[in-house]
Amino acid sequence: MSALQNKVALITGASSGFGVGIARQLRQAGATVYITARQEDKLRAVATEIGAIAVVADVTKASDWDTVFDLIRLQHNRLDILVNNAGAGGDIVDIADQSDAAIEQTIALNLTGAILGSKRAAQLMRTQRDGIIINISSICAVQAWSGWGVYGAAKAGLDQLTRHLYVELRPFGVRVTSLVPSWGATGFKEASNLDEFDAETAAKAIHPIDIGNVVTDICLLPAHLVIPEMRLLPLVQEIQAY
C-alpha cells in the first residue's frame, strides 16, 4: 500500500515550479491530489501528467477558495494535507520604488491567500481532528536583500501565521509547518535578475523534486510529531547576516 493512500491533498500554485514538484511527489506517495492555479492550460497539463485533479482558482479570492473546498467536501468530505505554495516575488525593486498596486498584489498573493485557505482548512481539520498544513515561506522572511522587502514582509507574515495556526490547532491533533526554502531551480533567475545565478548555480539550487520530497517526508511523520519550521538551503548560496 502506498504511504499516503486514502489521504487527500491540496496544493496551490501548482502549475509550475515548486508546486509541481510537491504535487508530483505527494501523488507518487499515493495521495489524491488537487492542484490549483490561475493559468488553466498549464494547470490542466500538469494534472494530466501527474494524475492530479485540476481546479482553476485564484488564492486571493475567497469565492475561489469556497469553490475548491466545496468540491473537496463533496467528493471526500475531508482534507488531510494543505500546502500553501502559491506566491511570487512581485516587483523586485526597493520599497520606495514600489507601486501601491504591486504592494497590494504581492501581499495578497503571498499572505492573504494563505490566510483564506488556512481558515477553511482549519475549520475542516478541526472537525476531523487530523490534518497538516504546510506553508511554503522563503529565506527572505528572515534575511534582507534590496528589492525583496515587500515579498519578505509577506513571507514573514506567513511564518507568523504558521505559528498562530500551530497554537490554535495543536489541541485538535492538527499539525502546521513552515517550510523555508531559498534559491530554487524554477523561475527564480528570471524573477531575481541575479547575475551570479547562472546555469551551473541553478543545477545546484533547490529543484522541485527536492522540495516535493521534503514535503512528503513531513507528511509521513507519525501523527504525534510535528516540525514547526524547517529551512532548506542550497550549499551553493552564501547567506550572511545583514
Stockholm file with secondary structure:
# STOCKHOLM 1.0

chainA/1-242         MSALQNKVALITGASSGFGVGIARQLRQAGATVYITARQEDKLRAVATEIGAIAVVADVTKASDWDTVFDLIRLQHNRLDILVNNAGAGGDIVDIADQSDAAIEQTIALNLTGAILGSKRAAQLMRTQRDGIIINISSICAVQAWSGWGVYGAAKAGLDQLTRHLYVELRPFGVRVTSLVPSWGATGFKEASNLDEFDAETAAKAIHPIDIGNVVTDICLLPAHLVIPEMRLLPLVQEIQAY
#=GR chainA/1-242 SS CCTTTTCEEEESSCSSHHHHHHHHHHHHTTCEEEEEESCHHHHHHHHHHHTCEEEECCTTCHHHHHHHHHHHHHHTSCCCEEEECCCCCCCCSCGGGCCHHHHHHHHIIIIIHHHHHHHHHHHHHHHHTCCEEEEECCGGGTSCCTTCHHHHHHHHHHHHHHHHHHHHHGGGTCEEEEEEECSBSSSHHHHHCCTTCCHHHHHTSBCHHHHHHHHHHHHTSCTTCCCSEEEECCTTSCCCCC
#=GC SS_cons         CCTTTTCEEEESSCSSHHHHHHHHHHHHTTCEEEEEESCHHHHHHHHHHHTCEEEECCTTCHHHHHHHHHHHHHHTSCCCEEEECCCCCCCCSCGGGCCHHHHHHHHIIIIIHHHHHHHHHHHHHHHHTCCEEEEECCGGGTSCCTTCHHHHHHHHHHHHHHHHHHHHHGGGTCEEEEEEECSBSSSHHHHHCCTTCCHHHHHTSBCHHHHHHHHHHHHTSCTTCCCSEEEECCTTSCCCCC
//
